[in-house]
Amino acid sequence: MTDEVGVITGDVTVTTEPGPDGRASARIQYTGAEEWYTLTGSPAPLPPGGLAVFHQHVVEAVKAGGAAEVPDATA
């Protein structure tokens, strides 16, 4: 689920970036496209383990589908 266009499906690319405030953002795009979209729920607090753990949780949520949003990786 994205803030800008709602649900996207198919081959996608996910990127995560740390912010200066202990939170991280997650963006998604159709693979090969130029436009990036904000994954709903982003930015979110970084969990213990940092950006790598956050990224893994986001990727798992996107792979699971079902209008995935940024999961609460701090729980």
WOFEN-V503837 format. One record per pair of residues at least 6 apart in sequence whose C-alpha atoms are under 7 Angstrom apart, sorted by the first residue. I is the first residue (numbers start at 0). J is the second residue. Records with the same first field share a line. If there is no record, write none. Layout:
I->J / J
This chain:
0->6 / 7 / 38 / 39 / 66 / 67 / 68
1->36 / 37 / 38 / 39
2->37 / 38 / 39
3->36 / 37
6->66
10->29 / 30
11->27 / 28 / 29 / 30
12->27 / 28 / 29 / 30
13->26 / 27 / 28
14->25 / 26 / 27
15->23 / 24 / 25 / 26 / 54
16->23 / 24 / 25
17->23 / 24 / 50
21->44 / 45
22->42 / 43 / 44 / 45
23->42 / 43 / 44 / 45
24->41 / 42 / 43
25->37 / 38 / 41 / 42
26->35 / 36 / 37 / 38
27->35 / 36 / 37 / 38
28->34 / 35 / 36
38->68 / 69
39->68 / 69
40->68 / 69
41->69
45->53 / 73
46->52 / 53 / 72 / 73
47->73
53->72
56->70 / 72
57->69 / 70
60->67 / 70
61->67
